[in-house]
Amino acid sequence: MEKHTLIKILRHWACFILTAVLAASAVFAAAAGQDEVQAWLELAQEAHEKGDDAASFRCAEQAANAGNAEAQYILGWMYMNGIGTEPSQEKALEYWRLAAGQDNPDALLALASVYISSSHPEQDSEKWQEYLLKAADLGHPVAQASLGSMYYYGYNLEQDYGKALKYLRLAAEQENADAQELLGEMYFLGNGVEPSVEPSLAYTRQAANQGNANALYYLGWYYENGIGVEQDDTRAFEYYRQAADLGNISAMASVGWMYNTGTGTPASLQQALDYYERAAAGGNAYAQVRLGEMYEDGEGVEQSYEKAAEYYMQAAGQGNALAQAYLGLLYEFGDGVELSYDKALEYFRLSAEQGNDVGQWGMGQLYQFGLGVELSFEKAAEYYRLSADQDNPDGLECLGYLYLEGLGVEQSTDRAMELYRLAAALGSEEAMYQLEIYGD
């Protein structure tokens, strides 16, 4: 799950409809009997609705200078974003501090967002925590969700699941979708609570119903795997698609796979390619590997080892073990890259060290034929065995060959045939051929 950083959440919160805020301020002023303030706020709202930001700014300024906290917050926001005036962070902070002095939760949250920013010269860890905590205690759902996520991830605060649960629940009670989605994760993983699918699914649904992209993705995962719900690939696809359309990268990769395999939707290589490309551009390693495979095999695209290598490089750079193994193979045979046994060894080793069966088989190949390493049938057998233990057909077939020839292992035709049968059952054509030769 992606971290719900305070800055990210605050930027989303800042994109509110100014008309609604101004209207709420006018109502507040009326309730307080502040006729003049109310008049200025109403004029500010009217000007905003007409698209006259300069006039809206002047009217909000009158209300703010009369001491109205909400107007002070609004004016600060207009200064910060250059709405109806030249942008000025200094003036924005001035008005936000005035509003915060009257316990305006929006202003407190805005100040927290400024003080937490590492790029701001006034960065102050004690200040942003003070402002954020006060906004949360005043009931601001975004402040509560932000604190909850920070305590959950240990981001800028010491990790504390108990405090995370406290603030996330408070925010969720106010229908904050980010808090609901994260509570769903906490209950699913059992972080700070007893693991339980039922509340996890309930919170995830609540967030998904509000259009939370992460929650929609997780809801799709629940339906794809039949956890807490009846397994339903069609519904899984629909939730994944909604999440993907809202920008969730993992969902894009899942939609690509479902189009690729015809799971939950009619198969379409073009649609699969489109979603894989979107996910890969967003840094999804699985999508990058799949695109590499498609270009290597010419699946729905013009065959290109160069493009395959490009995508494998992207995924390998993120530590993806399968991509590292595939790169090793390209370097071993010089497909799309300059032949290099040293590079092949580098990538096969990285992959094998992560326990990847293809990388382990690749290491066995290098040792069996002495490519970039000193020839060693014993080391080859060691790596083939690791690969074979994960039911890799190539690892099984190659280990079978070593047993057949007695290379690095004690010769055993029976063991060789046993391994060939296992490899053939997994689709190894070489193993099938060997079985035909030996009449097995």
N, C-alpha and C positions, 0 to 999 in steps of 0.2 A: 504494500500500500504506500502511496506517495505521502510524504510528510505534509501536514497542514500547517505550514509555517505561518507565523503571525502576519508577516508582510503580505503574503499571498492572500490570506483571508481578508485583511484590511483593505487591500486594493479592490477586491470584489465588493466589499461592503460600501466602499466609497462611491461606487457606480450606482448610486441610488437616483430616484427621480426627484429632482429638486422641488418640483411642484408639490409633491406629497409632504415633504419636510416643511416647506413654507406654510402649507395649509394647516399642518398639525401645530406649528408655532402660533398661528393666528388664533386657533381655538384655545391654546394654552393661555395666550395673552388675554383673551376675552374672559376666560374663567377667573383670571387674576384681577380683572377689572382695569386692565391697562389699556384704556381706549386708544390712546395715541400710538402705543406700540402695536396694537392690533391693526390700526389703520395702515401703518407703515408695512407691516407684514403682508397685509392683503394687497397693497399696491405692489409690493415686491413679487407676490405670486402672480398678479395680473400681468406685470411686465414680463415675467419669465414665460408665461403661457403665450405671450405675443412674440416671443423670441427676442425681446429687447433686454439683453443681459446687462447692458450698462445701466439702464434704468432700474432693473431688478437689484443690481449691486448697490446703487445709491439709496434705495428704499431700505434694503436689509441693513445698510450701514447706520441709518437713522435708528432702527430698532435696536441694533447692537449697542450703539453708543448710549441708548437709554437704559442699558443694563440687562436686556433680555438675553438669557444664557443660550437659548436655542439659536437666536439670531447671531450671537457671537460665534457659535460653532459654524453656522452657515457661512458667515462672512469669512471666517478662517479658511473654510473649504474653497470658497471662491478665490481667495488670494492664492491658495496653494495651487489651484488648477488654472489660474488666469481666466476666470469666468467673469466677464464684465469689467475687468481691470487688468493691469499688468501683474503677472505672477510675482509673488513675493513670499518666500518661505518665512522670512522674519516677521512680516505682518500676520501671516497665518498663525504662527506660533503665539504671537501676542494675543490674538483674539481667542485662540483655543485655551490659553492659560486663564484668561478672564472667565471663560465658560466653565473650565475645569474647577475654578475656584468656587463655582456655584454647584459643584457636583454634577455637571452635565456629563452623562456617561459617553456620549458620542465624542465629545472633546477629549475626555480622558483617554479614550481608545485611540483617537487620532494622535495625541501626544506620544502615547506608547509606541505607535508605529514609527514615529520620527526618531525617538530616542533609541530604538532597537536597531535602526539602520546603521550598518557599519560604515556607510559612505557619508554619514552625517557628522559634521565636526562636533556636535553636542552629544554624541553617543554616550549614554550613561546607563549602565546595567541596573543600578539601583532605582533610577528614575522611571525607566520603562516598566519595571516590575511593580513599582508603587502605583503608577497610573493604571496599568492593566489590571492589577488586583482590585483596585478601587472600582473600576468600571464593572468588573465581574461581580463584585459584592453589591453593586447598585442594580444588578440584574441584567446587564447587557449580554445578550446571548452570544454575540460574536466574541466578546472578551472571554466569556466562560468557555466557549469552544476552543479558543486560542490557547488559553491556559491549560485546558484539558489535554489538548494535543501535545503541547510542550512537555507536560509532565509525563505523558504516555511515551513519547519518543526520547525523552531526555535531551530535548533540543532547547538550548539556552537555559535550561533549568535541570536540576538533578532529577533523574527518572524516579517517578513515584506513582505507581499504579493506583494507589488509594486516592491520592489527590486528583489524578486524571479522571477516575470514575466519578468523583464528587462533582467536578466542574462540567464534565460531559453530560452527566445526568441533568444538571440544572439547565444546560443549554438545550438538551433534547426535549425537556418539558416545554420549552418555548418553540418547539418545532424547528430547531436548527438542524438542517440536513447533514452538515459536516459532522456534528456531534453524534447524530443518530448512526451515521455510517461507521464512525470509529467505534462506537459502542458495539455495533454488530461484530466488528473484528475482535474486540476484547472478549466477548462472550464465545466466539468461535474458537479462539486460540487459548482461552482460559488465562488471559493476562490480568491478574488482579481479581479475578472472579472464577467461580467454578465453570468450567467449559460446558456450554449448553447450546444446542442448535436452535431450540425454540426462541429464546430471546434474541439470539443473533439474527435469525431470519426475520423476526418481527421488526427489529430496529433497521435492518437492511431494507425491508419493504417500505418503512416509513420514509426513509431517505430517498429511495428510488422513486416513490410517488411524488416527490418534490423535484424530480429531475436531476438528482445527484448522480454524476457520471460514474463514480467509483461504485456506488451502491447498485446501480443498474448492471455494471459488470459482474459484481459478486452475485447478484440475483441470477444472472445468466449462468454463472458457474454452479450455483445450487441446482438449477434445473438440468444442466448438462450432466451432472454427476448424481442426480437423484438424492440429494442430501436434504432431509427435512421436507421434501416435496416429492411428488411422483415424477420420475425421470421423464423429461420432455424436451427433445432436441429442438423442436419448432419454437417453443417458448424461449429456450436458451438462446437461439439465434436472434429472436426478436429483441431480447434484452441486450445482448451483445451489440446488435446493430444500433440501438438507441444510444448506448454508452459510447460507441465509436463515433456516432454523429455528433456527440457532445465533446469529442476530443480525447476520449480515453484510449491511450496507446495500446494497452494490453487487449482491450476489446477489439481494436482494429485487427490485431493479429489473429484473434479468435474467429472473427468474421471471415477473415481470409482463409483460415483453415477449413471452416464450414463450407464455404463456397468451393474450395479446392477438393474437398472430399464428398460434397453433396450431402452433408449432414445437417438435417433440419431445414434445408433449403435446396432447390435444384442446383446441381453442380454448374459452375461457371468459372473457367480458368481466367477469363478476363477480369471478372469481379474479384476473384482471389488475388490476382496480380495487383489490381488497384489498391485493395486493402492492405496487402503485404507491403506495397511501396509506401503507403501512408504510415504504417506502423514502423517500417524500417527507417524512414526519415525522422521519426520521433525517437529513434534509438532502441527499438525493440529487437533484441538479439535473435529471438526465434524467427521473426519475420525476415531478418537479414540472412539467416541460414537458409530458410526456405527459398528465398529469391536466388541465393547462390546455387542451390540444388536445381532450381528451375532453369537457370542459365547454363549450368553445367550439362544438364540433360536435354536442353532444348524443349522444355515442357511449357508450351503456350507462348514461348518467346523464341527468337532466333538464338541458336546455340552460341555461347560465347564463354570460353574459359576465362577471358579477361574480366568480364562482368562478374562471373562467379567468384573469381579471386577478390574482386573489389568488395563484394558483399561479405565474403568470409572474413576478410580483413577487418571490416567494421565490427562484426560479432566477436571475432577473436580478440580484438582490442578491449572488449568488455569482459574477457575471461571465459567466453563460451567454449566449453571443451570440445563439442562436436565441430564447431567452426575451426578450431585449432587443428583437429585431426584432418579435416578436409583440406586445410591449407598445407599440411604436411604432405598429403598425397599429391597436390598440385606441384609442390616443389620437388617431390621425389621423381616425378615424370616430366617436369618442365612444361606443364599445361597452363598456359595463360600467364606464367611467370618464368623467370630464368631458372633453369634447372639448378638446384642447390641441395646437396645432401645435408649440408650443415643446417640450412633453414628447415629442411624436412625433419631433421633430428630435433631441432629447437621446438618446433610446433608439436610434433608427436609426443615429445617428453612433457610439454606443458599439459597436453590433453591427458596423457596416461597418468600423470601425477594427480589428476582430478578423478581418476577411476573410470575414464571413458574407454569403452571396449574397442572403439575404432582406433583411438590413439594407441592403446596397448597392442593391437594387432599391427599397427604401423611400426611400432618399436621392434616388434618381432621380425618384421620384414627387413628392417635395416640390419639387425644382428644376424639374421640368417644369411644374408647376401653380402655382409661387410660393407654396407653403404654409409660412409661417413663415420663409421665406428669399426673397431676391430671385430672381425667375424667371430661369432660365438654362438654355436648351436644351443648351448646350455642357456644363454641369456634369451635366445629366440624362443626356446621352449617355455621359459619362465613367463615371458610376456604373452605368448600365445595361450598359455594356460589361464592367465588372468582374463584374457578376452573370451576364451571358450567358456569360462565359468559364468559369463554373463550371456551365454547363448548367442554369441556372435558367430555366424556361419563361417566367415573367413578364418576366424581364430580356431574354430573346431576343425576345419578342413586342413589348415596348415599344421596344427598340432598332430592331426592324423598322419600327415605326410612324414613328420619327424619320427613318429612311432614306426611307421612302415619301413623307413630307411635306417632306423636306429641312430639318428643324429641328435646328440644332446640328451637322449633318453634311452632307456633299455629297449631294444627292438621288440616289438610285439605287433604281429599282424592282426591278432584279435582286437587289441586296443585300437589299432588304426581303423579297422572296419567299424568298430563301435562309434568312433568319432565321426567317420564318414557318414554313417547312417543319421547321426544327429544333425550334421551339417546339411545333408541332403533334404531332411525333413524341413529345414529352415530355408530351403531354396538354393543351396549351393550347387551350381551346375558342375563344377570341378569335382565335388564329392560324388555326385551322381555318376560322372564319367568313371571315376576310380572304382566305384562299386560295380559298374558294368564290366570293367576289365577283370576284376577279381571274382566275378560271378557271384557276387553277394546279393 
